[in-house]
């Protein structure tokens, strides 16, 4: 039991970790790409603003702001008479970190920006304004900075261009938070799915083990009987006339079991094709009941038939085989009653007695499944394969102290 629990727990953990790693990798890739894209656009915008990029660059799409700093990295207010606290922070940052000719990322207290500086103010925006005209933000109408700046032309003055990407980074953090939430939900869902799959695999393995144990038991019984009768005949204690019928009966039993295994394997492999002909359902039911007459008399079972007239297009041999398996299951578990109904749409076989529990009903047609130590669990699985091969459906339910299996056409 411990091994089974650990198996489905391992699958649950594997599913959760796989989703978490996948989402983490996607998140890292997204952040790396977004950072590269933002820096690329900011660098192109700064180079274009400082006049180092000839023509219009499609990447120069960011709004550029400017600061003019003197030789002591103090803000010169000739172009912009006001200054924000962020401007002073940026000026202090430039004093300690600025490298000329390099686009740098500056992280201030409330702002993230990309910065680039030029010493020669005449390079800003390309050609200088001859008119000395001034535009909003201290920019001339021709794109250059106006002549009124007293530091323009001084070699020790710095023109600092910067692009504010704080809003962009905020959006990225929001996307990160959404990614993390999705990763958590995905990991939990994957864990539950892995656990469910693990439990199903464990159930299949347990059923397979039970199947082989039951097949071994079922084969041992006729083999032991055949061996016993053969040994008795060899030692002269059993008359051949008495042993022969028993040996033939047990041989047929083994042959039927092996035949069903082979039939199930062939159908699962797609090696069986159906040959449809009109089949009278009432006659087919009567033919399928004949092999159980001896069992009915021996156990005193009450067999009730309610059969409407009607034909279906089916393979009579395959459909008969499926119906015999359903009937065999009903007779094997019945206490006193077996009923067979046909209403023109469905064949329903009912029995009382040994009824499966609710948790077993949905698995009755699974391969290798059996509700007791007796039987191999092949018959109903083969019946389902044959019914579905016809394009029909088979199901089971327990109601009113009766077990019913319905072949719905």
N, C-alpha and C positions, 0 to 999 in steps of 0.2 A: 504493500500500500504506500509505503514511504517513497519507493521508486516512482510509482505512478504520480504521486503528488509533485515530486520534484520535476518530473518530465513536463507537466503542463505549466508549472511555475517557471521553468526555464524558457519555455516558448513564450509565455507572457512577458518575461523580462527581455527576451530577445526582441520581441515586437516593439516594446516600449523604447528600448535603447536604439533600435534601428530608426524609428521615427524621430527620436530626439537628435540623433547624429545627423540625419538627413536635413532636418529643419535647421540645425546649427550650421551645417555646411552651406545651406542656401542663404542663411542670414549673413554669414561671413562674406560670402560671394557678393551679396547685395550691397553690404556696407563698403566693401573694397571697390566695387564698381562705382557706387555713388560718390565715394570720396575722390576717386580718380576723375570722374566726369565733372564734378564741381570744381576741382582744382584746375582741370584743363580749360574749362570755360572762364574761370576767374583769371588764369594766366593770360589767355588770349585777350580778354577784355582789358587787362592792365597794360599789356604790351601795346595794344591799339591806342589806348588812352595816352600813353607816354610817347606815342609817335614812332614806335619801333616796328609796327606792323603796317606795311604798305597796303592800301586798299581796305575794303570792308571784309573782315573775316566772319564767316558764318558762326564761329564759336564765340565771337565777341558780343555776347548777349547780356552780360551782367552790367548793372548800373554801377558806375565808378564814382567814388567821392574822393576829395583831396584835402590834404593838410599841407601848409607851408611851414617848415621848421627852420629856425636860424641855426647858427653854429653851435649853440648851447642846447639844441633840441627843444627850444621854446616855440610855442605856436605864434606865428606871425598872422595878425588879423587884418591885414590890408585888404585881402579879397573877401574875407568873411568875418564881419565884426563880432559874430557870436561864436561861442564854443560850448560843446557839450562835455559832460564828465567823461564820456567815452573818448573824446578827442584828447583829453589830458592823459587818460590811461594809455592810449595808443602812442602819444608822444613819449611817455616814460618807457613803454615797451621798445620803441625805436632806439632810445638811448642805449639800451642794454643788448638789443638783439638784432638790430637792423644790419643787413648785408646788402650793399648796393648791387643792382643788376640781377638780383635773385628774388623770385616770388616766394614769399614766406607765409606760413600760417600763424596767425596771432590769436591766442586764446586769452581774452580779457575776462573780467569778472562776469559780465552779462552779454558779451559779444564774441563771436568767432568771425574772423575776417582774414582775407588774403591781402598781403601788402607787398608793394614794390615801390622803390624810390628812385628818383633821378636827381642829379646835382644840378644840371643845366635846365633851368626852367623854360628856356626857349624851345626845348624839344617837346614840350607838352602840346598834344593835339596837333602837331605838325606845324604849319605856317602860323606866324604870329599875326595878331590883329594890328593892322596899321592904323586903324581908326581909333584904337584905344577903347572901342565900345565894350560894354560890360553886359553880360547876360546872367541869368539866374544861376546861383552857385558860384559866381566868380569866373564863369567861362565866357569867352568872347563869342560873338555871333559866328565867327569863322572857325570856331573850335579851339582857338588858342586862349591862353590866359592874358589878360589885359596888361597894358603898359603901366597902369597905376600902381602895381605891386612894387614897392621899393626894393624888394629883395630879388626881383627878376634880374638875371644877369650876374648876380653874385655867385661866385664859384662855391662859396661855403653855405649857400642856402639849399635846403632839400625840399623837393616836391614829393610828398608821399601820397601815392594813389592806393586806394584800398577798396575792396569789394566785401560787403557785409553778407555773410552766408548763415547768419544765426537762424533765420526762419527756415532755411533749407535743412539745417542740422536738426531743428526741432521736429520737422516733418519726418526726418529719418528716424529719430528716436521714437516717434509715434508708430512708425512702421515696425520698428524693432519690438515695441511692446505688443503690437498685434501679432507679430511672428511668434513671440514667446508664448502668448496665450494660445495660439493655434498649435504650437509645438506641445504644450502641456495637454491640451485636449486630445491631440492626435496620439500622444504617448499613452494616455489613459485608454483611449479607444483601441489602440493597437495591443495594449496589454490585455484588455478584456477579450479581444479577438484571438490573440495568441493562446490565452487560457482556454477559450472555447474550442479552438482547433486542437489544442493539446489533449483536452478531455475527450474529444471525439476520436483522436488517434488512439488514446489509451483504451477507449471503449472498443474500437475496432480490433485492437491487438488482443484484448481480453476475449472478445467474441471469437477471434480466429483461434486462440488457444483452446477455448471451450469447444470449438468446432472440431479441431483435430483430436481432442480428447474423446468427444462423442463418436466421431467416425471410427477411431481406434476401438472404442468399446463396442460399437455396432458391428464392426468387422470381426472382432474377437469372438463374439457370441456365436455366430454361425460357423466360424472356423473351428471353435472348440467343439461344437456339436458334430461337425463333419469328422473331426479328428477322433472324437470319442466313438462314434459309430464305426469308423474305419478300423480303429484299434480293437473294438469288440468283435468285428468280423474276423480280423486277423487272428485273434485268440480263440475264436470259435464260441464266444459266449453270446453273440448276437447273430440272429439269423439274417442273411442278406435280404430276404423278402421284407423283413421288418425295418431294416436299416435304410434300404434304398429310398423309400418315400421321404424319410426325414432328411437324408442327404440331399435329395433333389429340392426339397422345400428350402433348406438353408442355402443351397447354391443359388436358387432363384432370388432369395432375399439379398444375398451379396451382389448378384448380378444387377438387380434393380437399383441398389444403392450406388454402385459404380456407374451405372448408366445415367442416373440423375446427375452425378458429379460431372460426367462427360458432357451431358446436355447443357448444364449450366455454363460450363467453360466454353462450349461452342457458341452459345447465344451471346455471352459476354464478348467473345472474340469477333462477333459479326459474321459467323460462318453458317448461320441458319437463315433460310429464306422461307416465307410463308406462301402457300398456294391456296388462295381463297376460292371457296365454292359455297353455294347456299347450304346452310346447315340448319336443320330443324332442331331447335333448342330442346324441346320436350324429349325427343328421341335420344338426343345426346346425353341428357341427364339420366334417363333410364339406363342407357348403356353403361354409363360411368358408375351407377349404383350397383350393378350386378356383381362386381367382385366383392362387395361388402355384405352380401346376403348371409353368408355363414356367420360373420361377426355379429350381424343384427340379431339372428336367431339365438346365438350363443349368449349374448348379453341382454337379450330381451328389450332392445331399443325400439322406441316409437319413431318411425320415419314418416314425416308429414310432407306431402307434396302439394304445391299450388302452382301449376304451370299453365300459363296462357299459350295459345298457339302462336307461333312466330318463327321466322327464319332470320339468320344473320349471315353475313359474308365473312367466312373465317376458314382457317385451316383446321379441319376436323380432328386430325391427329394431335396437333399441338394444343388446341383448345381443350380436347378431351383429357390430355395429360395434365394441363393446369387445373381443370375441374376435379380430376381424381385426386390431385394433391390437396386441394382445398377440402374435399370430402374426407380424405384420410385424416387430415388434421381434426376435423369436426368429430368423426367417429372415435378417434383416439382419446379425445378429452370429454366426450359426452357422458353424462350420467344416466339419462333416460330418453332424451329427445334430440332428434336431428330433423331440421326442417329445411326444405329447398323450395324457394319461390322464384318465379320468373314472371315479370309484369310487362314484358315486351321491350324493356330497356335495360334491365339489370338481372343478373342471376345472384340471388342472395342465399347463402348457406348459413344456418343458425344451429347452435347447440347449447345445451346447458352443461352444468357440471364444473369441470376444472377451468375457471376463467382467468385470463391474465389480468394483472394489475394495470392501472391507467398508465404507469410509466413504461410498461412493456408493449402496449398496444401499438404505439407508433413505430416500434422497431420489429414488429412481427415479420415484415417482408425483407428485413435487412439480411444480407449474406451472412451466414454463419451464426445467426441469432437463434437461440432456443430458450424457452422459459423454464426448462427442467433438465434434469440429467439425462432423460430419455430423448431419443431423436437426435438428428444431426443438424437441423435447421436449414436443410436444403430445399424441402418441398415447397414452402410458401415463397421462398426467394425465387425458385424456378418458375412458380406460377406467376409471380409479378413480371418476370422477364418476358414470359410468353404473352401475357395480357398486354404489356406495353409494346411488344413487337407488333401486335395487331393495331396499335394506336388507341387502345382503351385505357381504363384506369381501374385499379383494385385498391380497396381500403377495408379497414376493420374497425369495429367499435363494440363496446359492451354497454348494453342497455336492457333493463327489465330482467336482470339475471340471465341474460342470454348473450352469447358471443356470436357476432354476425360478421361474415366476410362477403363483400359485395363486388362482383365483377360488373363494372358499369361500361356499357357498349355505346 
